């Protein structure tokens, strides 16, 4: 099993942000975006990483960015170290496969979530109120139900803690009417195209979240795209409405943590080797199914 990259440190250029998974460096006219192998659960970054996870996220994102180029432009400048600035080449052993050079876009302060199925927080809200993000749904739906039409269910972007679901009207108040319309339209178009592609490979995209930015006044899609960290992927052959589904993501880690006497606050507990190996295998599996790449 390969080495785990939990943190990067390049003294040649400044690190401008460390997220739960990604480290971002300022290259002057562009950014270096690196997906580490860090894993978070219940909004806590755990002390152990999942080997190869960052590479899986990066390669899946690159695949989807290309698939939806006809719908919206993206932030990618380069995806292989040979195409990076020469001053970065000496870090190729760390960067190859898990990094991109990206445009310096101005992020839109809204998470653009699209749901095609009733799961997670949307199922919880539906059970309590019969609505999701202000949208009324038919009575009698069960967990994991496919929705008649995918829903745009935006949320806030929180640096710490959980994002908070908001209504479309609240999005309009945050970004303005014109941009709100574009965010909703592009989100739904990306989801519908990706859903069809994934279903042909035996995968359901239950829900996903997109991040957008403005670059030279134009709306583009940024960050990651349709990865197991930003989406819920289910197997079509195993899909049964009325219960939770087995996901191609870090659910293995979450399930293990729920067996512990842990209050879901920092610091998180260490993971056993068996759980780390199972999670790594799950990430590699969805990479192979979606893109045909073996990791």
N, C-alpha and C positions, 0 to 999 in steps of 0.2 A: 504494500500500500504506500502511495506516494506521501511525501512530506506535506504537512498541513501549513498553509499560509494564513496566519491569524492577523498579522499586521505587517504593513510595509513601511519602510523608512528610507527615503532617498534624499540625502542632504543637499543635492544639487538644485532642488526646486521645492517650493513650499507646499506642504500639505494644507489644503484649505478646508477640508472636512473629512471626518471619519464617521460614517454612518454605522448602522447595525451590521452591514455587510461590506459596503464599499468605502474605499479610500480614494479621495480626489485630490489631485495635484494641479497646481497652476503652471502652465507652460508658457504663459504670456498671451498668445493669441488663441489658445485652445486649452482644453483640460485633458488630463490623463485620468481615466476612470478605471479603477481596478476592483474586481470582485474577489474578495478574500474568501477563505473557507469558514469564516465565522458563521455561527448559527444563533439565532435568537428564538426564544419561546416565551410567550406571555410578556413580550416587550423587554425581556432581559437577555443580554448577550451572554451565552454560556462560556465557561472556560475552555471547553473542547470544541474543535472545529470538525467539519465533515470533509475528509480528503477529497479533493477534486471538485467540490461544490461550486466554487467560484468559476471554474472553467465551464462547468455545465450551464450555469446561469448565463455566462457570456455567450457561449455558442448558440444556445436556444434563442437568446435575444437577437443575435445577428441574423439567425434564420428568419425570425418573424419580421424584423425590420425590412428585410428584402421582400418578403411576401406581400407586405402592405404598402410598398413604395408608390403604387398607383393610387392609393387613398390619401397618403400624407407623407411628406418628407420627414427625415429623422436627423438626429444630431451626429451621426457617425462621420468622422473624417478618415480614420484608418483603423484596421483591426488586426494587422500583423506587425510584429516588431520591426521587420525589414522596411516597412513603410512609415515607421515612427521617426521623429527627429534623431539624428545620429547620437546626441548626448544621452539618449535613453538606451541605446543598443547594449550597453554593458550590463543592463539589468534584465536581459532577455530571459534568463533562466527563471526569473520570478514572473515576468510579465506575459510571456507567450501563452496565448489561449485564454487568458483571464482578464485582458485589458483592451481598452479602446482609446483612441484619441477622439475627443468629441468637441463640438462647437460650444462656445460660451453663450448658451441661451439663457434668457431670463425665465426662471420657472414660474408656472402659473400656480397660485397657492390653493389649489383644489385637487383632491384625488378623484379621478374620473373612473368610477366603478360601474361595470356593466354586469348584470346578473341574468343568466338564462335559466337558472334553476333556483329553487328556494332552499337555501342552506346557510349555515353560519349565523351571522348577526341578522340577516334578513328573515330567516326562519324564526329566530327568537322574537323579533319585532312583530312578525305576522301573528305568531301565537298570542302575543299580548294585546295587540291593537287591531289586527286585520289589515294593516297597512305596512308599507315599506317606504321609508323616506318620503312620506306624504302621499304615496300612490296607493289607492285602494285596490285590493285584489279580491277575486271571487272567494266565497266561503268554501270550507271543506277541503282546502289544499292540505297536503301532507308533506312532511320533510322530504326534501330532494325532488319535489315535483318539478317537471319541466314547465316553464311559464309559456303562455300563448305567444307572447312577444317579449324579447329581452328588454330589461328595464335599465335606464340610466339612473343610478343611485349614488350620487356623489357624496364625498365626505371631506372633512377638514384634513389638513396635513399637519400633524403634530410632531414636533421634534422629540418629545418624550410622551410616553403613555399612548393610549388608544386613540386612533382617529375617531371623529364623531360624525355620524351620518347627518346630512343636511338635505334640505329640499332643493329642487331646481330653482325656485324663486330666490333662495338664499345664495345660490351660485350667481344668479343675475346681479344680486346686490354686491357681491364680492368683486366680480370681474366685468360687469356690464352686460347689457343685452346681447350685443353682437357677438362677443367672445363666448358667452354662455351657449348661444345657438351652435356655434362652430364646435365647441367642446363636446356637446351632446351628439351632434351629427357625426363627427369623426369617430367618437368612441363606439357608437353603435355600428358604424360601417366596418371598423376594424374587427370588432367582435364577430359580426356576422360572417365575414370572410374567413377569419381564423377558425370559427366554429365548424364551417363546412370542410376546411382542410383537415382539421383534427378528426372529425367524424369519419372521414375516409380512411384514417389511420387507426380507427377503433377507439378514439379518445373523445370524451365529453369535456368541454370547457364549461364548467358549471358557473363560474364567475371569474372576473379578472379586474385588475385596476391599471389604469394608464396614467402616465405623467406627461404633461405637455409643457412647452416653453415657447417663448417668442424669440426669434432670431431674425434680425434685420426687419422687424415688423411682421414676420410671417410665422404662423402657428406651425410648430413641428412637434413630433413625439420624441421624448427623451428618456433617460434613465434606463430601466430594463423594460422588456416587452414580452408578455405572455410566458413568463417563466414559472416554475413550481413555487417560487417565493412570492409571486404576485398573482397567482391564479390557482384555481381548484381544478385539477385534472382527475377525471374518473375513467375507469374502463367501461366501455359500452357493454361488453359481454357480462360484466359483474353488476351492472346497474339495476337496482331494485328500489323503486319509490317507497316512501314510508319509513325510511330509516336513514341514518348517516351512511355515507359511502367511504370506501377505502380510497384514499387520495395518494397521488404521486407527489408527495412533498414531505415535509418534516413531521407529519402526523405520528410517525413512529416515535420520534423524540418526545412530542407532546404527551402521547399516551404513557410513555415510561415515566415522565415527570409527574404525571397525575397519580402515580402509585406511591410517590414519596411524601414524606412529611415536610413539605416545602411551601412557604407562604407566597411564592411567586414574586419575590422581591430580590434585588441584588444583594449578595452575589448568588449566582445560580450554581447548582450542583454539577459535579463532574459526571460525564456519561460513561457507562461501561463500554468496553471494546465491542461487544456484540451489538449494541444499539447503534454505535457509530458505523459499523460495517453494514448493517441493514439499511441505515439511512443513505449511506453512500451508494449502495446498490440501487436503491429506489430512484435517486437522482440520475444515475447513469442509465437506468431503464427508460425513463421518460425522454432523455436526450436521444437515445437510440430510436425509440418509436416515432418521435416527431421529426427528427432530422436525418435519420439513417446513420448518424455518426456513432462510432464506438468510442467510449472513453475508458 
